[in-house]
């Protein structure tokens, strides 16, 4: 299944809108970074939805790998994923 | 050559330090996101350096792909890469 990394850069008072939307599908790994597996269909929907949510001067980057096995992840400093193991 | 995506989450008054360091090796693609090709040696050095630069509560994520061909990139909203074509 495709694996995606999503990073958004939006106005401070609008982050909660993006957090709320992305949390439905992906894991929150850093301040403005989400990642996880998505079907192609959900990914296409997400791209359309994210684009429609943006105000001028805001941006979102979506990185897509064919599978999680193509990406290796190194975290330095606080790893929010650690906390999530206990939720 | 390995392809990396680096995302940092640091205190606002310390972003310039990270910008300055990462710009030496990678392309600045969004507020706190860099990407580009790196040799394994430079990647190892970068991981060590980034870790040493962090204050408590700050973090850096490094995603590594074996090559750029394993990642597809979608940008919505303002794409800082567009500007760089004219620099």
N, CA and C atoms of all chains as a GROMACS GRO file, in nm:
protein
  522
    1UNK      N    1   0.085  -0.119   0.000
    1UNK     CA    2   0.000   0.000   0.000
    1UNK      C    3   0.090   0.125   0.000
    2UNK      N    4   0.050   0.230  -0.071
    2UNK     CA    5   0.132   0.353  -0.073
    2UNK      C    6   0.154   0.407   0.068
    3UNK      N    7   0.271   0.463   0.087
    3UNK     CA    8   0.306   0.525   0.215
    3UNK      C    9   0.331   0.673   0.187
    4UNK      N   10   0.272   0.760   0.268
    4UNK     CA   11   0.289   0.903   0.242
    4UNK      C   12   0.341   0.979   0.363
    5UNK      N   13   0.411   1.087   0.332
    5UNK     CA   14   0.454   1.184   0.433
    5UNK      C   15   0.390   1.316   0.390
    6UNK      N   16   0.320   1.379   0.482
    6UNK     CA   17   0.253   1.506   0.452
    6UNK      C   18   0.309   1.614   0.545
    7UNK      N   19   0.353   1.725   0.488
    7UNK     CA   20   0.404   1.837   0.568
    7UNK      C   21   0.327   1.961   0.527
    8UNK      N   22   0.269   2.029   0.625
    8UNK     CA   23   0.196   2.150   0.588
    8UNK      C   24   0.261   2.274   0.648
    9UNK      N   25   0.241   2.384   0.579
    9UNK     CA   26   0.294   2.513   0.625
    9UNK      C   27   0.178   2.610   0.610
   10UNK      N   28   0.104   2.627   0.721
   10UNK     CA   29  -0.015   2.712   0.717
   10UNK      C   30  -0.012   2.814   0.831
   11UNK      N   31  -0.101   2.912   0.825
   11UNK     CA   32  -0.106   3.014   0.929
   11UNK      C   33  -0.134   2.949   1.065
   12UNK      N   34  -0.069   3.003   1.168
   12UNK     CA   35  -0.075   2.945   1.302
   12UNK      C   36  -0.219   2.920   1.348
   13UNK      N   37  -0.308   3.013   1.319
   13UNK     CA   38  -0.446   2.999   1.368
   13UNK      C   39  -0.528   2.901   1.284
   14UNK      N   40  -0.466   2.842   1.184
   14UNK     CA   41  -0.539   2.747   1.100
   14UNK      C   42  -0.483   2.604   1.109
   15UNK      N   43  -0.382   2.584   1.194
   15UNK     CA   44  -0.322   2.451   1.203
   15UNK      C   45  -0.421   2.347   1.253
   16UNK      N   46  -0.511   2.386   1.344
   16UNK     CA   47  -0.602   2.286   1.402
   16UNK      C   48  -0.692   2.222   1.296
   17UNK      N   49  -0.727   2.300   1.196
   17UNK     CA   50  -0.810   2.250   1.087
   17UNK      C   51  -0.737   2.137   1.013
   18UNK      N   52  -0.608   2.159   0.988
   18UNK     CA   53  -0.529   2.058   0.916
   18UNK      C   54  -0.500   1.936   1.005
   19UNK      N   55  -0.470   1.963   1.131
   19UNK     CA   56  -0.446   1.855   1.228
   19UNK      C   57  -0.567   1.762   1.232
   20UNK      N   58  -0.682   1.824   1.246
   20UNK     CA   59  -0.806   1.747   1.261
   20UNK      C   60  -0.831   1.661   1.137
   21UNK      N   61  -0.812   1.718   1.021
   21UNK     CA   62  -0.835   1.643   0.898
   21UNK      C   63  -0.734   1.529   0.882
   22UNK      N   64  -0.606   1.562   0.897
   22UNK     CA   65  -0.502   1.461   0.870
   22UNK      C   66  -0.500   1.348   0.973
   23UNK      N   67  -0.536   1.380   1.097
   23UNK     CA   68  -0.541   1.276   1.203
   23UNK      C   69  -0.638   1.164   1.170
   24UNK      N   70  -0.735   1.193   1.088
   24UNK     CA   71  -0.833   1.090   1.053
   24UNK      C   72  -0.769   0.976   0.972
   25UNK      N   73  -0.660   1.010   0.901
   25UNK     CA   74  -0.603   0.912   0.809
   25UNK      C   75  -0.459   0.872   0.841
   26UNK      N   76  -0.386   0.962   0.908
   26UNK     CA   77  -0.241   0.940   0.922
   26UNK      C   78  -0.196   0.957   1.067
   27UNK      N   79  -0.069   0.925   1.091
   27UNK     CA   80  -0.011   0.940   1.225
   27UNK      C   81   0.063   1.073   1.232
   28UNK      N   82   0.041   1.145   1.341
   28UNK     CA   83   0.104   1.274   1.362
   28UNK      C   84   0.244   1.251   1.418
   29UNK      N   85   0.346   1.281   1.340
   29UNK     CA   86   0.482   1.248   1.385
   29UNK      C   87   0.566   1.367   1.430
   30UNK      N   88   0.527   1.484   1.391
   30UNK     CA   89   0.598   1.605   1.435
   30UNK      C   90   0.502   1.720   1.414
   31UNK      N   91   0.529   1.830   1.482
   31UNK     CA   92   0.449   1.952   1.470
   31UNK      C   93   0.359   1.957   1.345
   32UNK      N   94   0.416   1.963   1.229
   32UNK     CA   95   0.336   1.978   1.108
   32UNK      C   96   0.359   1.863   1.009
   33UNK      N   97   0.393   1.746   1.062
   33UNK     CA   98   0.425   1.631   0.978
   33UNK      C   99   0.337   1.510   1.014
   34UNK      N  100   0.280   1.450   0.912
   34UNK     CA  101   0.200   1.329   0.928
   34UNK      C  102   0.256   1.222   0.836
   35UNK      N  103   0.238   1.095   0.872
   35UNK     CA  104   0.276   0.990   0.780
   35UNK      C  105   0.190   0.867   0.801
   36UNK      N  106   0.189   0.780   0.700
   36UNK     CA  107   0.117   0.655   0.714
   36UNK      C  108   0.079   0.595   0.580
   37UNK      N  109   0.019   0.478   0.588
   37UNK     CA  110  -0.027   0.408   0.468
   37UNK      C  111  -0.164   0.459   0.426
   38UNK      N  112  -0.185   0.469   0.297
   38UNK     CA  113  -0.314   0.512   0.243
   38UNK      C  114  -0.341   0.432   0.116
   39UNK      N  115  -0.466   0.403   0.090
   39UNK     CA  116  -0.498   0.345  -0.041
   39UNK      C  117  -0.482   0.455  -0.146
   40UNK      N  118  -0.469   0.415  -0.271
   40UNK     CA  119  -0.458   0.515  -0.379
   40UNK      C  120  -0.580   0.605  -0.380
   41UNK      N  121  -0.697   0.546  -0.355
   41UNK     CA  122  -0.820   0.623  -0.358
   41UNK      C  123  -0.823   0.731  -0.251
   42UNK      N  124  -0.786   0.692  -0.129
   42UNK     CA  125  -0.784   0.789  -0.020
   42UNK      C  126  -0.678   0.896  -0.045
   43UNK      N  127  -0.566   0.856  -0.100
   43UNK     CA  128  -0.461   0.953  -0.129
   43UNK      C  129  -0.512   1.057  -0.230
   44UNK      N  130  -0.581   1.013  -0.332
   44UNK     CA  131  -0.633   1.107  -0.432
   44UNK      C  132  -0.733   1.203  -0.369
   45UNK      N  133  -0.821   1.149  -0.285
   45UNK     CA  134  -0.918   1.233  -0.215
   45UNK      C  135  -0.848   1.335  -0.126
   46UNK      N  136  -0.743   1.287  -0.056
   46UNK     CA  137  -0.669   1.374   0.036
   46UNK      C  138  -0.601   1.489  -0.038
   47UNK      N  139  -0.544   1.458  -0.153
   47UNK     CA  140  -0.477   1.563  -0.230
   47UNK      C  141  -0.578   1.672  -0.271
   48UNK      N  142  -0.695   1.629  -0.315
   48UNK     CA  143  -0.798   1.724  -0.355
   48UNK      C  144  -0.845   1.807  -0.235
   49UNK      N  145  -0.869   1.737  -0.122
   49UNK     CA  146  -0.919   1.806  -0.003
   49UNK      C  147  -0.816   1.905   0.050
   50UNK      N  148  -0.690   1.862   0.059
   50UNK     CA  149  -0.587   1.951   0.112
   50UNK      C  150  -0.574   2.077   0.026
   51UNK      N  151  -0.575   2.056  -0.105
   51UNK     CA  152  -0.563   2.171  -0.194
   51UNK      C  153  -0.677   2.270  -0.170
   52UNK      N  154  -0.797   2.216  -0.151
   52UNK     CA  155  -0.914   2.304  -0.133
   52UNK      C  156  -0.911   2.376   0.002
   53UNK      N  157  -0.837   2.322   0.098
   53UNK     CA  158  -0.831   2.381   0.232
   53UNK      C  159  -0.734   2.498   0.243
   54UNK      N  160  -0.645   2.511   0.146
   54UNK     CA  161  -0.538   2.611   0.156
   54UNK      C  162  -0.583   2.754   0.128
   55UNK      N  163  -0.528   2.846   0.208
   55UNK     CA  164  -0.542   2.988   0.181
   55UNK      C  165  -0.419   3.032   0.100
   56UNK      N  166  -0.424   3.149   0.038
   56UNK     CA  167  -0.304   3.197  -0.032
   56UNK      C  168  -0.186   3.204   0.066
   57UNK      N  169  -0.071   3.176   0.018
   57UNK     CA  170   0.056   3.179   0.095
   57UNK      C  171   0.076   3.054   0.182
   58UNK      N  172  -0.021   2.965   0.184
   58UNK     CA  173  -0.004   2.840   0.258
   58UNK      C  174   0.036   2.730   0.160
   59UNK      N  175   0.095   2.625   0.211
   59UNK     CA  176   0.131   2.514   0.122
   59UNK      C  177   0.132   2.380   0.195
   60UNK      N  178   0.116   2.276   0.117
   60UNK     CA  179   0.125   2.139   0.170
   60UNK      C  180   0.210   2.058   0.072
   61UNK      N  181   0.300   1.978   0.127
   61UNK     CA  182   0.378   1.887   0.044
   61UNK      C  183   0.335   1.745   0.078
   62UNK      N  184   0.316   1.666  -0.025
   62UNK     CA  185   0.282   1.525  -0.005
   62UNK      C  186   0.390   1.442  -0.076
   63UNK      N  187   0.457   1.356  -0.001
   63UNK     CA  188   0.557   1.266  -0.058
   63UNK      C  189   0.496   1.127  -0.060
   64UNK      N  190   0.505   1.061  -0.174
   64UNK     CA  191   0.444   0.928  -0.186
   64UNK      C  192   0.549   0.824  -0.223
   65UNK      N  193   0.554   0.719  -0.145
   65UNK     CA  194   0.640   0.604  -0.176
   65UNK      C  195   0.545   0.487  -0.209
   66UNK      N  196   0.590   0.394  -0.292
   66UNK     CA  197   0.504   0.281  -0.330
   66UNK      C  198   0.473   0.194  -0.209
   67UNK      N  199   0.561   0.196  -0.111
   67UNK     CA  200   0.539   0.118   0.011
   67UNK      C  201   0.630   0.172   0.121
   68UNK      N  202   0.597   0.142   0.246
   68UNK     CA  203   0.678   0.190   0.358
   68UNK      C  204   0.821   0.138   0.350
   69UNK      N  205   0.839   0.024   0.284
   69UNK     CA  206   0.973  -0.036   0.281
   69UNK      C  207   1.076   0.048   0.205
   70UNK      N  208   1.030   0.146   0.127
   70UNK     CA  209   1.123   0.229   0.052
   70UNK      C  210   1.176   0.349   0.130
   71UNK      N  211   1.126   0.366   0.252
   71UNK     CA  212   1.171   0.483   0.329
   71UNK      C  213   1.222   0.441   0.466
   72UNK      N  214   1.333   0.502   0.504
   72UNK     CA  215   1.391   0.476   0.636
   72UNK      C  216   1.379   0.608   0.712
   73UNK      N  217   1.352   0.599   0.841
   73UNK     CA  218   1.313   0.716   0.918
   73UNK      C  219   1.405   0.731   1.038
   74UNK      N  220   1.467   0.845   1.052
   74UNK     CA  221   1.554   0.872   1.167
   74UNK      C  222   1.496   0.992   1.241
   75UNK      N  223   1.483   0.979   1.370
   75UNK     CA  224   1.428   1.090   1.449
   75UNK      C  225   1.532   1.132   1.551
   76UNK      N  226   1.559   1.261   1.558
   76UNK     CA  227   1.653   1.314   1.657
   76UNK      C  228   1.577   1.408   1.748
   77UNK      N  229   1.610   1.404   1.874
   77UNK     CA  230   1.539   1.487   1.970
   77UNK      C  231   1.410   1.418   2.010
   78UNK      N  232   1.313   1.497   2.049
   78UNK     CA  233   1.184   1.442   2.095
   78UNK      C  234   1.111   1.369   1.985
   79UNK      N  235   1.073   1.248   2.010
   79UNK     CA  236   0.997   1.171   1.911
   79UNK      C  237   0.852   1.155   1.957
   80UNK      N  238   0.762   1.230   1.894
   80UNK     CA  239   0.622   1.222   1.936
   80UNK      C  240   0.565   1.081   1.920
   81UNK      N  241   0.626   1.000   1.832
   81UNK     CA  242   0.580   0.863   1.812
   81UNK      C  243   0.596   0.782   1.942
   82UNK      N  244   0.698   0.814   2.021
   82UNK     CA  245   0.720   0.741   2.146
   82UNK      C  246   0.598   0.750   2.237
   83UNK      N  247   0.542   0.870   2.246
   83UNK     CA  248   0.427   0.890   2.333
   83UNK      C  249   0.309   0.808   2.285
   84UNK      N  250   0.295   0.803   2.153
   84UNK     CA  251   0.177   0.739   2.097
   84UNK      C  252   0.170   0.589   2.127
   85UNK      N  253   0.283   0.530   2.159
   85UNK     CA  254   0.283   0.389   2.194
   85UNK      C  255   0.200   0.364   2.320
   86UNK      N  256   0.185   0.470   2.399
   86UNK     CA  257   0.116   0.452   2.526
   86UNK      C  258  -0.028   0.501   2.524
   87UNK      N  259  -0.067   0.552   2.411
   87UNK     CA  260  -0.206   0.603   2.404
   87UNK      C  261  -0.304   0.489   2.379
   88UNK      N  262   2.219   0.749  -0.573
   88UNK     CA  263   2.261   0.817  -0.449
   88UNK      C  264   2.140   0.834  -0.357
   89UNK      N  265   2.160   0.820  -0.226
   89UNK     CA  266   2.045   0.836  -0.135
   89UNK      C  267   1.979   0.972  -0.150
   90UNK      N  268   1.847   0.972  -0.131
   90UNK     CA  269   1.769   1.096  -0.138
   90UNK      C  270   1.707   1.115   0.000
   91UNK      N  271   1.717   1.235   0.054
   91UNK     CA  272   1.663   1.257   0.188
   91UNK      C  273   1.566   1.374   0.194
   92UNK      N  274   1.475   1.362   0.288
   92UNK     CA  275   1.383   1.471   0.324
   92UNK      C  276   1.410   1.501   0.471
   93UNK      N  277   1.437   1.625   0.501
   93UNK     CA  278   1.465   1.664   0.640
   93UNK      C  279   1.361   1.766   0.685
   94UNK      N  280   1.298   1.739   0.798
   94UNK     CA  281   1.199   1.833   0.853
   94UNK      C  282   1.240   1.865   0.996
   95UNK      N  283   1.253   1.992   1.028
   95UNK     CA  284   1.290   2.026   1.166
   95UNK      C  285   1.178   2.101   1.236
   96UNK      N  286   1.176   2.085   1.366
   96UNK     CA  287   1.079   2.154   1.451
   96UNK      C  288   1.158   2.212   1.567
   97UNK      N  289   1.200   2.337   1.550
   97UNK     CA  290   1.285   2.401   1.651
   97UNK      C  291   1.227   2.535   1.692
   98UNK      N  292   1.280   2.592   1.798
   98UNK     CA  293   1.230   2.720   1.846
   98UNK      C  294   1.249   2.827   1.738
   99UNK      N  295   1.150   2.918   1.730
   99UNK     CA  296   1.148   3.018   1.623
   99UNK      C  297   1.279   3.096   1.611
  100UNK      N  298   1.339   3.128   1.725
  100UNK     CA  299   1.461   3.209   1.719
  100UNK      C  300   1.585   3.126   1.684
  101UNK      N  301   1.568   2.998   1.662
  101UNK     CA  302   1.682   2.913   1.628
  101UNK      C  303   1.670   2.853   1.486
  102UNK      N  304   1.566   2.892   1.413
  102UNK     CA  305   1.550   2.834   1.280
  102UNK      C  306   1.666   2.872   1.186
  103UNK      N  307   1.718   2.995   1.200
  103UNK     CA  308   1.822   3.040   1.106
  103UNK      C  309   1.947   2.953   1.113
  104UNK      N  310   1.975   2.903   1.232
  104UNK     CA  311   2.090   2.814   1.249
  104UNK      C  312   2.072   2.686   1.166
  105UNK      N  313   1.951   2.632   1.168
  105UNK     CA  314   1.923   2.508   1.094
  105UNK      C  315   1.916   2.536   0.944
  106UNK      N  316   1.854   2.648   0.908
  106UNK     CA  317   1.846   2.688   0.767
  106UNK      C  318   1.986   2.698   0.708
  107UNK      N  319   2.072   2.767   0.780
  107UNK     CA  320   2.208   2.791   0.732
  107UNK      C  321   2.284   2.660   0.712
  108UNK      N  322   2.270   2.572   0.809
  108UNK     CA  323   2.341   2.444   0.799
  108UNK      C  324   2.285   2.359   0.684
  109UNK      N  325   2.153   2.344   0.678
  109UNK     CA  326   2.093   2.253   0.580
  109UNK      C  327   2.106   2.304   0.436
  110UNK      N  328   2.104   2.437   0.420
  110UNK     CA  329   2.119   2.495   0.286
  110UNK      C  330   2.251   2.459   0.219
  111UNK      N  331   2.347   2.426   0.301
  111UNK     CA  332   2.478   2.389   0.243
  111UNK      C  333   2.471   2.259   0.165
  112UNK      N  334   2.375   2.173   0.200
  112UNK     CA  335   2.370   2.039   0.141
  112UNK      C  336   2.244   2.009   0.062
  113UNK      N  337   2.133   2.076   0.099
  113UNK     CA  338   2.003   2.036   0.045
  113UNK      C  339   1.927   2.156  -0.011
  114UNK      N  340   1.814   2.128  -0.074
  114UNK     CA  341   1.728   2.232  -0.129
  114UNK      C  342   1.615   2.263  -0.031
  115UNK      N  343   1.591   2.390  -0.008
  115UNK     CA  344   1.489   2.435   0.085
  115UNK      C  345   1.354   2.431   0.012
  116UNK      N  346   1.265   2.341   0.050
  116UNK     CA  347   1.141   2.326  -0.025
  116UNK      C  348   1.017   2.381   0.044
  117UNK      N  349   1.024   2.401   0.173
  117UNK     CA  350   0.912   2.459   0.247
  117UNK      C  351   0.970   2.512   0.377
  118UNK      N  352   0.897   2.600   0.441
  118UNK     CA  353   0.936   2.657   0.569
  118UNK      C  354   1.044   2.578   0.645
  119UNK      N  355   1.012   2.457   0.686
  119UNK     CA  356   1.107   2.380   0.767
  119UNK      C  357   1.141   2.246   0.702
  120UNK      N  358   1.135   2.242   0.570
  120UNK     CA  359   1.158   2.118   0.496
  120UNK      C  360   1.269   2.134   0.392
  121UNK      N  361   1.362   2.041   0.393
  121UNK     CA  362   1.470   2.039   0.295
  121UNK      C  363   1.470   1.902   0.228
  122UNK      N  364   1.521   1.897   0.105
  122UNK     CA  365   1.537   1.766   0.042
  122UNK      C  366   1.650   1.768  -0.059
  123UNK      N  367   1.699   1.650  -0.091
  123UNK     CA  368   1.803   1.641  -0.193
  123UNK      C  369   1.883   1.514  -0.183
  124UNK      N  370   1.976   1.498  -0.278
  124UNK     CA  371   2.064   1.383  -0.280
  124UNK      C  372   2.184   1.406  -0.189
  125UNK      N  373   2.227   1.303  -0.122
  125UNK     CA  374   2.344   1.310  -0.034
  125UNK      C  375   2.422   1.179  -0.046
  126UNK      N  376   2.550   1.186  -0.036
  126UNK     CA  377   2.626   1.060  -0.025
  126UNK      C  378   2.598   1.001   0.112
  127UNK      N  379   2.623   0.871   0.126
  127UNK     CA  380   2.603   0.806   0.257
  127UNK      C  381   2.689   0.875   0.364
  128UNK      N  382   2.811   0.913   0.325
  128UNK     CA  383   2.903   0.976   0.420
  128UNK      C  384   2.849   1.109   0.470
  129UNK      N  385   2.801   1.192   0.378
  129UNK     CA  386   2.747   1.322   0.416
  129UNK      C  387   2.621   1.305   0.500
  130UNK      N  388   2.540   1.206   0.465
  130UNK     CA  389   2.418   1.180   0.541
  130UNK      C  390   2.453   1.143   0.686
  131UNK      N  391   2.553   1.059   0.703
  131UNK     CA  392   2.593   1.019   0.839
  131UNK      C  393   2.642   1.140   0.918
  132UNK      N  394   2.723   1.223   0.854
  132UNK     CA  395   2.773   1.345   0.918
  132UNK      C  396   2.657   1.436   0.956
  133UNK      N  397   2.561   1.449   0.864
  133UNK     CA  398   2.447   1.537   0.886
  133UNK      C  399   2.363   1.490   1.005
  134UNK      N  400   2.343   1.360   1.015
  134UNK     CA  401   2.264   1.307   1.127
  134UNK      C  402   2.331   1.341   1.259
  135UNK      N  403   2.463   1.323   1.264
  135UNK     CA  404   2.537   1.353   1.387
  135UNK      C  405   2.530   1.503   1.418
  136UNK      N  406   2.550   1.585   1.316
  136UNK     CA  407   2.551   1.730   1.337
  136UNK      C  408   2.414   1.780   1.382
  137UNK      N  409   2.309   1.734   1.314
  137UNK     CA  410   2.174   1.780   1.349
  137UNK      C  411   2.141   1.743   1.494
  138UNK      N  412   2.175   1.620   1.530
  138UNK     CA  413   2.146   1.577   1.667
  138UNK      C  414   2.217   1.668   1.768
  139UNK      N  415   2.340   1.705   1.737
  139UNK     CA  416   2.418   1.787   1.831
  139UNK      C  417   2.366   1.931   1.837
  140UNK      N  418   2.294   1.974   1.734
  140UNK     CA  419   2.244   2.112   1.729
  140UNK      C  420   2.115   2.131   1.809
  141UNK      N  421   2.047   2.021   1.842
  141UNK     CA  422   1.915   2.031   1.904
  141UNK      C  423   1.916   2.071   2.051
  142UNK      N  424   1.824   2.155   2.088
  142UNK     CA  425   1.797   2.186   2.229
  142UNK      C  426   1.686   2.092   2.275
  143UNK      N  427   1.667   2.079   2.406
  143UNK     CA  428   1.555   1.996   2.453
  143UNK      C  429   1.423   2.048   2.395
  144UNK      N  430   1.333   1.960   2.367
  144UNK     CA  431   1.199   1.988   2.311
  144UNK      C  432   1.201   2.014   2.161
  145UNK      N  433   1.319   2.018   2.101
  145UNK     CA  434   1.327   2.035   1.955
  145UNK      C  435   1.344   1.897   1.891
  146UNK      N  436   1.310   1.888   1.763
  146UNK     CA  437   1.331   1.760   1.695
  146UNK      C  438   1.357   1.777   1.546
  147UNK      N  439   1.420   1.677   1.490
  147UNK     CA  440   1.446   1.673   1.346
  147UNK      C  441   1.412   1.533   1.298
  148UNK      N  442   1.341   1.524   1.186
  148UNK     CA  443   1.314   1.395   1.124
  148UNK      C  444   1.392   1.389   0.993
  149UNK      N  445   1.456   1.277   0.970
  149UNK     CA  446   1.526   1.256   0.843
  149UNK      C  447   1.466   1.131   0.778
  150UNK      N  448   1.415   1.146   0.658
  150UNK     CA  449   1.362   1.032   0.582
  150UNK      C  450   1.462   1.002   0.472
  151UNK      N  451   1.500   0.877   0.460
  151UNK     CA  452   1.599   0.839   0.360
  151UNK      C  453   1.541   0.737   0.262
  152UNK      N  454   1.552   0.769   0.134
  152UNK     CA  455   1.517   0.673   0.029
  152UNK      C  456   1.647   0.633  -0.041
  153UNK      N  457   1.651   0.512  -0.099
  153UNK     CA  458   1.774   0.466  -0.164
  153UNK      C  459   1.806   0.554  -0.286
  154UNK      N  460   1.703   0.614  -0.344
  154UNK     CA  461   1.723   0.701  -0.459
  154UNK      C  462   1.599   0.788  -0.476
  155UNK      N  463   1.615   0.899  -0.549
  155UNK     CA  464   1.502   0.989  -0.569
  155UNK      C  465   1.387   0.920  -0.642
  156UNK      N  466   1.419   0.815  -0.718
  156UNK     CA  467   1.314   0.750  -0.797
  156UNK      C  468   1.208   0.680  -0.712
  157UNK      N  469   1.236   0.659  -0.583
  157UNK     CA  470   1.138   0.592  -0.497
  157UNK      C  471   1.036   0.687  -0.436
  158UNK      N  472   1.052   0.817  -0.461
  158UNK     CA  473   0.958   0.911  -0.399
  158UNK      C  474   0.896   1.002  -0.505
  159UNK      N  475   0.768   1.024  -0.490
  159UNK     CA  476   0.694   1.112  -0.580
  159UNK      C  477   0.648   1.229  -0.493
  160UNK      N  478   0.650   1.348  -0.547
  160UNK     CA  479   0.632   1.469  -0.469
  160UNK      C  480   0.518   1.551  -0.526
  161UNK      N  481   0.422   1.586  -0.443
  161UNK     CA  482   0.310   1.670  -0.485
  161UNK      C  483   0.311   1.795  -0.400
  162UNK      N  484   0.300   1.909  -0.462
  162UNK     CA  485   0.300   2.035  -0.387
  162UNK      C  486   0.171   2.108  -0.414
  163UNK      N  487   0.104   2.149  -0.308
  163UNK     CA  488  -0.020   2.225  -0.322
  163UNK      C  489   0.001   2.362  -0.261
  164UNK      N  490  -0.053   2.464  -0.324
  164UNK     CA  491  -0.031   2.599  -0.276
  164UNK      C  492   0.102   2.650  -0.327
  165UNK      N  493   0.161   2.742  -0.253
  165UNK     CA  494   0.288   2.803  -0.294
  165UNK      C  495   0.400   2.701  -0.297
  166UNK      N  496   0.468   2.694  -0.409
  166UNK     CA  497   0.582   2.604  -0.418
  166UNK      C  498   0.711   2.685  -0.422
  167UNK      N  499   0.785   2.683  -0.312
  167UNK     CA  500   0.909   2.762  -0.307
  167UNK      C  501   1.009   2.717  -0.414
  168UNK      N  502   0.994   2.592  -0.462
  168UNK     CA  503   1.085   2.542  -0.565
  168UNK      C  504   1.071   2.625  -0.694
  169UNK      N  505   0.950   2.676  -0.719
  169UNK     CA  506   0.928   2.754  -0.839
  169UNK      C  507   1.019   2.877  -0.843
  170UNK      N  508   1.030   2.943  -0.727
  170UNK     CA  509   1.115   3.062  -0.720
  170UNK      C  510   1.260   3.027  -0.749
  171UNK      N  511   1.300   2.912  -0.699
  171UNK     CA  512   1.442   2.877  -0.709
  171UNK      C  513   1.487   2.855  -0.852
  172UNK      N  514   1.391   2.831  -0.941
  172UNK     CA  515   1.429   2.815  -1.080
  172UNK      C  516   1.486   2.944  -1.137
  173UNK      N  517   1.455   3.057  -1.072
  173UNK     CA  518   1.498   3.185  -1.125
  173UNK      C  519   1.617   3.243  -1.050
  174UNK      N  520   1.665   3.171  -0.953
  174UNK     CA  521   1.780   3.223  -0.875
  174UNK      C  522   1.910   3.190  -0.946
   0.00000   0.00000   0.00000
